[in-house]
Amino acid sequence: MALRKRKGATAEASRVIQANTPSNKAYAGNKVSTAQYSLLTSPLLLLSQFKKFSNLFFLFVAVINLIPGVSVFNPINILTPIVFILTVGVIRELLEDLGRKKSDMRANRAPVSVYREGRLTTARCSALRPGDVIVVREGEEVPADILVLASSDVDDVAYVQTANLDGETALKPRYALGPTAALPEALLGSWKGTVTVNGPTRNLDFIEGRVDTEPEPEPEAIAPMDEMKHTPTASPQDAKPVNMQTLHRLVIPTARKGSMQYLTPGPRVGAGMQTMTPQRVKHRPGLDMFSTSAVEDIESDAGSDILGLQPVDPSVSLDNLIPRGSKLANTTDAHGLVVYAGHETKMYLNVTKAHPKTSRLDRQVNIVILLCIVLFAALIIGSAVMSTGFSYYMQRADHWYLELPRETLLFALGKAMLSYFVLYAMIIPLSLFVSLEVTRFIQSSRLSRDPAMVDVPDGPVDRSDPRQRVISRTSALNEELGYVRHLFCDKTGTLTLNDMVLRRMMAGDAVYDVRDDGRLESPDTGLGVFIRDTRSALLALAMCNTVVPDNLAPSSPTSEADLSVYDDDSVDEDVIKTDEGEIFPTRRPHERQFQAISPDEGALVQAAHDNGVSLATRTKKSVLIDYYGQERKFSIVAVLEFTSDRKRMSVVLREDGRRGFLVVSKGADSVMLENIVDAPADVRRRIKDFSEAGLRTMVVGTRTIPSLIGAAWVKEWSRVNGIVGDPGKEAKLDALRREVESSLSFSSVVGIEDRLAVDVAVTLRRLLQANIKIWVLTGDKLETAVNIGYSAGLLEVEDDLHIVTGTDEQAILGTLEELTAVGPEPSAVMRTSPHMAKKYPGMTGARSHRALVISSEALDIALQHPETLYLASQSCAAVLCCRTAPMQKARVVKCVRSSKDKPVTAAIGDGANDVAMLRMAHVGIGIAGKEGLQASRTADYSIPSFRHVSRLMLVHGRWNYRRLVTMVIYCLYKNLAAALCALVFSFATAFSAQPLLLGNTIMLYNVLYTFLPPVVVGITFTDAPAKALELFPPAYSPHQLRSLLGPRAVFTWTVETAWTVAAILFVTAGSFAYGGVFSDGTVGGLGMFSLLVTTSLLLTVLIRVFLLCGVTWHLLWTSLLSLIAYVFCIQGMSFFNQSPQYFATTAVLWSPTGVCSIILAVSLALAPAVFVQAWGRHARAPTYVAVKEAFRRRAL
Amino acid sequence: MRKPFMRFARLHKVFSRETLFIVPPKRSSWLKVRLTHTYRPTLTPMLVLQLFVLIGLIQGVLGMAILLTNIRSNSFTVRYDTICALGSQCTIPVHLPPMSKPTIYYVIDTFYQNHKDYADSVSPDQLSGRNVSCSRLNSECYPLRGCDGGVCPHTPCGLRFATRFNDTISVQVNGTEMPIDASHVAWDTDLKKYSPSFLKDEPEAERRRTIAWMRVGPFSRLPKPYGQLTDTISGPASLVVDNHYPVHMGQAKYVTIRSGSTTGSKALGWSMVLGGLVCWTAAMAVRWAIEHAAPMVVA
């Protein structure tokens, strides 16, 4: 029913929603349920298990085994492992679904403030329906897709952060609907307007529709007084009952294009509104800026024709929509009308299962399993043919005692195939999939508990905080970390701390260093700030930003004595003039913290604060600056925001009590210097100096504009801003921006340092030694990137930098091809191992002293030739990409991962701009840093800081890879051995599908006898200690070049398995000279033979794991446990009368024949493995030995 | 160099709290990464060398022991299906080596008693005297019918029983028949399993031989014990065989008289000794490797 409704909704063309009407039943409510199963549908849980190929396969096997003529095993023997595997699967699924149910419940029970019958009440989130009017407060998550009806904010703007939806952390403005913006909040609870919008769509950026205000609302539908207290911004005098009809008189309907258009005073022209309805219209403090100072000024200067009535736009657009899941920020509260609820919200329509990443090992395992299936099929067909042949022969030879039925050839063949299908099913390692899942889960949990990867040295770790410990979000990639070839690093926040500090500054002609306490100091004179220029430059820094100060302590009144010290000269027309004074800030102003969205702005404001010019308060309309103890108040006339195209931001201000306007502009040197008219001669050299010191440079310019011209500009600015729906609006605004941002005076150059994260150099060196190619993808400019490269140790002094800039395709390709011609850099293995050097004499050599530095526009061109770019990068020690955009980063990753070598890539980043890159790479590693948790959440692994990446990859990745490969190989080995036993024995039984291993072994071999040891291997096997791997990174690189699960490994292991089976079977058969003789003269039979073979096989398999991984206690006790379980089961089996031994197992095992054949079989089966391993360890020393040797020689 | 085997001697570690229980030690959880492994023997060449020597020694000793117990064993085999016509009684003159209390075996070669259809064609419950439904008997005794017309047969059903070996063998020395003891032909556990009514009309020896027959042999060469002579035998004797059991193309029937061994065969002893020698050769090879192959050096 619900499903049908939802289906209908997607086809819905448009919906009409009447506000505050509970009749909108046709549309889905806000109740969400993502849980897949309910109590009723829980049997489906079991069914879902058969979506997995392996489960289906074994169900098929079990069903075939039930066919009377075909049956090979007792059905119990086949069903038990399946039931075990299914139980594990169902329990896991159940736990996951319970988790979903829990989160659904949390989402559904969240309290929401909603108007019900005109009263503001609190309801459950799930009770919302389209048409409800709700109130969302600052910091709250929006519970449904709503259209903003009104906002507490000045301009009827509600700021939202949509990080949950699109990962963007920047605040987005959402505007109140035209017709409702003017309504007092008190009336919104009873507003009966209708909204017509399109049906729900997945498109996050699309909504269209229209608002129709109900012409005659009922007078009694007015919120009573007492409810008003719930709306925080409504002060009591505002909340007095308003007669709606009075209000609507203001709204003058005009007919246009058949739809109703209303004229109300526009929100941006509050002055006019105030004069018309001083009490009835919501108090809008933000508009005072214009009304009290600027606007009056404008009015006197230029008249008031911009005031008046504006047409109100009744259309609904994306600007009005706040989707579910976004957070209200910087806005006290907002009223919204629910338009889409529950599963029809944009968020839920966009919920798709994240495309799961699979590792290289997974793909290789699949290939090996495919090989198993091919072998399986071949064995079945071969055996069936043999079986039919034997039957035919024995009928001819008159083996009368068998009473062989006369069957047609096809029937006999088919029957034999089905029987062998069941008999050889062991080849497909059923338990491998379960083991992999269990092992990876425990690996992840061990990874996140690694005490060496915690970022708080002392005290308890807060497990839930990704800033403190590693979190593994995709356990399927644990081993992928073990053979990464290319690592893509973000710079800011990853290699650096994103903790900006002003380091150097040039103001006027003077250059300053910044001391550790934040004070400016001239490197030549050792003196502090005493030049007028510098002080005005600091003032400019304090003003031109969007930083909000957080005043910790109440401002202590500035004493008269202090005041007298400060020059009270103000910033005015003459601000640029050099005027030397003797001013030293004698004390630091009281402590403030600055809330900056961009850290470099924060650094500048902090620097100004440390030097006596402190930003005291900032509102939308004004800034208050503590200028050496003197308070100076500036009204903000306009803020020209920073965009990546303009690469600068400006503010237009007016100081209280003065005429004229002041423009402060700051931005990248490339754009700023063009607009500065009086830059000092050496400014470019200084900028270069700053850049080369690894600093991020910015240029600040100021300009004063006379009142008249300024007012005209402000008028024009407001007018253009007020235009609705003009496509040329942006171009006009741009022209206006250019008008004020030109012919600036030079104020200062600032050099901001982004501090390197802890141990970056060490970590990078290790990664480089591990033959991991490092790509730095930064938004910074070229010089900064190169400097960070040097200081982080990525580049060396003697490195030859190949810098690629510009847009000349031929030049770019020329440089890249020149690099390609050099040939790939020798890998770390080849650099460090004489063994490899002997093998590949031409490939040895030191690290290549080449590095590729490429700028954004050149990168765009280079990405059109991905293979060239990739090959060029191969010959370099490092690649630095500058000024890259988020999508560009992802494209670089894609270029590398889809090159012909198909190298495994990892990306590491901390910000929302890295999300695309993290998703694109094989493994995404997020750093939970200052820029929020976006990257950390979307990444596959989240680490507290960059330095942990070396341990994550070199130690854990490598460990996990070796562990899983060992486990996979071992699982294949043991299963193949068991199946081959049946094959070889078939020759002795005329291919009659007689199983050799004991019935209960078939049942419990995979799930009990040999289940734990491989899992323990997958969890604990360490071929080299963590410290050695960290100190000896080349141990990492062999796995990048050659997979441990390649054709060679598969072949060796198949040969060994065949040897094992042959040794066990022939030794045991050999000891059965007279059917196995006991001391009392009786002889054993088939049962005794299978018991001995089974025991020998199990012992061999259990001992083999020690040869693989060495003797560890965990392995020892699990193997012993498995063995005990085996003995217990073969004994206990007698009680079910299943045993062919009938209580005689002990006698069989301890008979001389038994003991001798087991010892001989096991030692013969294992001898080659032991021998090869001992030989190999000696001749081709593995890492562990190599590392030990290196330790001994103190080479590390 | 430390003695590797001393490491195994630390039994207190094997039986410590950490190894016996899954309970993790207090300081480091089982789930936590342990930075140092207290115990990490690797298969160093020297350790492997010692391992090979030890295993070779064990095998050699065991093999020698088997050979020693078989040193007095003798055996004599004669194929009789070609000498004796089916359905007739024959006396086969033989010259036996000296054997003390030898066991008489009959051997059918190329007899697929381990054929799945044959081996499965039996109703264990019926043999232990329980009541089994007719339909179950029919399915268990496939390809034979378990019962006809709903009447349960008195004799057990299935191929195993229906095709039981029915030749008789006796040994005569100087015209007197040697007594044959068939009490150790079948397993005690099997005797307990079969119901007392199973072949209660036939002689006990016959009953036991049938029970031994019913235990399926592993290979197509099928030896079954017939009984033990209670005395020492040596020199000329004659085997008296009643040849009833039909064998055909490619099959053969033998009588084997064999004495002395309770530990399998000489072959097992020899293979153990050979295994020991292989291990020692491997040890020598490892030793050679240690001395001659230069180990890899890490730059």
Interface residues (C-beta under 8 A of the other chain):
Chain A: P68 G69 V72 M394 A397 D398 H399 W400 Y401 L402 E403 L404 P405 S419 I442 S445 R446 R449 D450 P451 A452 T832 S833 P834 H835 A988 T989 A990 S992 A993 Q994 T1022 P1025 A1026 K1027 V1067 A1069 G1070 S1071 F1072 A1073 Y1074 G1075 G1076 V1077 F1078 S1079 D1080 G1081 T1082 V1083 G1084 G1085 L1086 G1087 M1088 F1089 S1090 L1107 G1110 V1111 T1112 W1113 H1114 L1116 W1117 N1137 P1140 Q1141 Y1142 F1143 A1144 P1152 T1153 V1155 C1156 S1157 I1159 L1160 S1163 L1164 A1167 V1170 F1171 Q1173 A1174 W1175 R1177 H1178 A1179 R1180 A1181 Y1184 V1185 A1186 V1187 E1189 A1190 R1193 A1195
Chain B: K13 V14 E18 T19 L20 S29 W30 L31 K32 V33 L35 T36 H37 Y39 R40 P41 T42 L43 T44 P45 V48 L49 L51 F52 I55 I58 Q59 L62 G63 I66 T69 T103 Y105 F111 Y112 N114 H115 K116 D117 Y118 A119 P124 S139 Y142 P143 L144 L159 T163 H184 V185 A186 W187 T189 D190 K192 K193 A212 R215 V216 G217 P218 F219 S220 L222 P223 K224 P225 Q228 P246 H248 M249 G250 Q251 T256 R258 S261 T262 T263 G264 S265 A267 L268 S271 M272 G275 V278 C279 A282 A285 V286 A289 I290 A293 P295 M296 V297 V298 A299
